[in-house]
């Protein structure tokens, strides 16, 4: 019966950021600009890391993977929103909504786990510098990324399959600019108790687990830095963690913003703003955070710009 009910759905309506027609061109231009900056900035990080052999280290390997995930993460939501604004349509099909939600959860989970893997990499580099190259081998780095993908795929499939069991009314209005898991579960016309239990239990595992790993890694890093005698050595060790800490803070700050705004108010506006910060602003700022404070990345970007093939492409 639930499968038959789902086949009767004519589509979901994504209400977007604003109902005002006059604001739509401004929203379109703003989000198109942010999307292009996000894609271009993260793509530059990937190209810089791949083109400079000095950056073929575990730290930058994980960074290039994070940049790739950020491009995919933003691409799951923004292009569809821009298309809806351009065509003046709010409709997304049932299949399209489930697909968008599945990939959104996948890449959000990957962001979370990769940040934990990067914290572990910093822990190994600072606390075990003599054995760092041996422990953080290319095989281990590749395995950590594959494990991250495997866990995220399972996490995404779990939620997607749980949503597929739900029934919806013929037309469902989602007060968001994308198909967000919590909104879809709450808007279901069938019993969603089991979905809520699974959703919150999985969120605790995916939130507390990686965050605990980050806290543990940095507690060990702080302990190791305190044992360094010279102030210059302490500064040099801590400076390698500043960019990652900034990204971690930004990521979890916006995640908590999404959670508390959706749980603490009946209005959808604060939740939508928090979702914009989490979905668009964070991936856009990550390349700037890593490039502005990192001499290696800035040097690689300069070398990339001076490459004849790149200069021919630009000019």
N, C-alpha and C positions, 0 to 999 in steps of 0.2 A: 504494500500500500504506500509506503514511504517513497519507493522508487517511482510509482505512478504519480504521486503528488509532485515530485520534483520535475517530472517531464512536462507538467502543466504550467510551469513558471515561464512567464513571458520575458522576464528579465529583471535585473536589479537596477535601481536608479541611484547613481552616485550624486548626491546633492552638492558636493564640491565645497569650496571655501566661502562662497558668497552667492546669494540669489540676485544681487543687483546687476542688471545687464551692463550698466556703465562701467562697472569694475572689471568686467571680463577681459577687455584688452590689456589692462594693466596687469592683471593676474597672469595672463598668457605670456606677456613680455617678461615679467619678473621670473616666472618659473622656467621659461625657455632659457633665459640667461643663466640661471643657477644650474640648470641641467647641463648646459654646454660647458660651463666652468668646471663642474664636477667631472664630466667625462674627460675633458681636455687635461685637467690637472692630474687626475689619477692615471691617465694614459701616459703623461709625461714622466711620472714616477716609474711606471713599468718600463718605458723605453730607456730611461736613464740607468736603471738597475741592470737591464739586459745588455746595454751597449758598453758599459764600463766594467772591465774585469775586476777592478778594485772593489766593486760593490757585490761581487759574487760571494757573499758571506751569508750565514744563516739569518742575521738580523734583516738584511735587505731582501732576502728571499721571501721571508714572511711579510715584509712590508709590501712587496710587489703583489703578493697574493691578496693582501688586505685591500690594495688599490683595485685589483680586478673584481673582488667581491663588492666593493663600494659602487663600482660602475654598474654591475648587475643589479644591485640592491635598488639603486635609484631608477634604473631602467624598467623595473617591474611596475612602477606607479606613475611616474611623471609623463611619459609619452602618451599613455591612455588619457590622462587628465587634459593634456594639451590638445589631443584629438577631439575630446568631448567639447572643449571650449571652442575650437575651430569650427566644428560641425554643429554647434549649438544643440548638442544631444547629451543627455545624462545617462543613457542606457548602456549597460554592460550585460552580456548574456550570462546565464547561469554557469555554463562551462568556462567562459572567460573569467568570471568572478572566482570560481574555485581554483583555476590555474594561477591567476594573479596572487591569490592568498597563499597558495602552495609555495610559489617562488619567493614571495615576500618573507614568509617564515623561514625558508631555507637560507636565504642570504643574511637575514637578521641573526639567525643562529650561528652562521659561519663567522660573522663579525665578532660575536661574543666569544666564541671558542678561540679564534685566531688571536684576539687580544690576550687571552690567557697563555697561549703558546708563546707569544712574544714576551710576556712577562717572565716565563720560564727561561727563555733564551737570555734575557738580561741577567737573570739570577746566575745562570751558568757562566756567563762572560765575566761577571764581577766577582763572584764567590769562588769560582774554580777556573781562573784564567789559564793556568798551565795545562789543564786537561780539556779546555773548551773546544779546541779544534778536533780532538779525538772523540769527545762525547757527542758534540753537535755535528756529526757527519752528515753528508748529503743523503745517506740512506735514512737516518733518523729524521731529518728535516722533512723529507718526502713522506715518510710514514706518518708524521704528526699532521701534515696537511691532509693526507688521505683519510686519517681517522677523524679529523674535523669535518670533512665532507660526509663521511659515513654517518656520524652522529647527527649532523644537521639534516641529512636526507631522511633518516628515521624519524626525527622530531617533526619535520614537515609532513611526512606521510601520515604520521599518527593523527595530527590535527585535521588534515585533509579528509582522511577516511572517517573521522568522527563527525565532521560537518556533512559529509555525504549521506549519513544516516538520518539527518534532520529533514523535516518538511517545511516548506515556506509557502506563503500566500502567493497568488499569481504575480503580484507586483510588490516588491519590497524596496522601501526607501532607506538607503544607507547614509546617515549624516556624516559622511567622510568623502575624501577625494579618491579613495581606493577601497578595495574589499578587505576590511580589517577583521581579524578573527573574532574578537570579542563582540563587535557589532553584529556580525552574522549569527553568532550563537544566540545573542539576546533577542534578535529579531525573528528567530525561528518560531513557527506556529506549533511545533510538536514539543514534547518534553525535552528540555535541555539540561536536566540535572546532571546526568552522567558527563555531558560535554564540559560543564562548568568544573566538575571535580577533576577531570583529566586535564583541562586547560590550566587550572591553578596549580595542580601538582607538578605538571611538566614545566610550568613557568618557574616554580621554585627550584626545580632541579637545574634548569638551564640558566637561571639567574644566580642562585646561591653557589652552585658548584663552581663555575668559572670564576666568579668574583672571589670566592674563598681561595682559589688557586692563585689569583693575582695578589691578594692580601698576604698569603703565605710567602710568595716569592719576594715581595717587597719588604716583608719583615726580615727575611734573611739578608736581603741586599742592604738594608739600613744597618743591620748588625755587622756586616762585613765592612761597610764604609766607616763605621765608628772605630773600627780597629786600625784603619789607615792612619799613620802618624802625621804625614804632611797635609797641610790644608789644600795644596795644589792637587795632590792625589785624590783627596776627597771630592774636590770640585770636578775633576776629570771623570771620576767614576760616576758621580751623580748626574753629570751633564748628558751622559749617554741614555739616561732614563727619562729626561724631562719631556721629550716629545711624546713618548709612549704614555707617560702619566697624564699628559694633557688630553690625549685622545681617549684614554680610559675614563677620565673625569667627565669629558664631554659626552661620551657614549652613555654612561650610567646615569648622569644627570638628566639627560633627555628621556631615557627609558623610565626613570622614576617620575618624570614630569607627565609622560603618557599615562602611567598607571594611576597616579593620584588625581590627575585631571578627569579621567574617565570614572574613577571610583568615588570621587568626592563631590561631584556636581551632576545635576540632571541636564545641564546645558551641554550641547555638543561642541560649542565654540572653543572653550579652553582645550578640550581634547584634540580638536583639529589643529590648533596652533602648536600644541606639543608634538603632534604627529609630524607636522611640517619640520620642526626642529630636528626630530629624530630621523626622518626619512630623507630629507633634502639637505638641511644645513650641515649636519655632522659629516656626511660623506664629502660635501663640498669643502669643508675646512680642513679635513685630514691632510691633503697634499700641502697646504700652506703651513700647517703645524710642523710637518716633517721637513719641509724644504727650507723654511726661514731660519731654523735653528740648527741646521745640519750642514756643515761645510762640505762633506762628501757628496751629498745630494746636489748642493748648489754647484759644485765643481763638475759633476756629471752632467747637469743640465746645461752648463755653459759649453762643455765639450760637445754635447748633443746638438746645441744650437749652431756650433761652428762646423759641424759635419757638412760636407759639400751637398750631399743628397737632401738634407733637411733644409739648407739655405736655398737650394733650387726649388724645393716644394713651397717654401714660404714666399719667395720672390718671383 
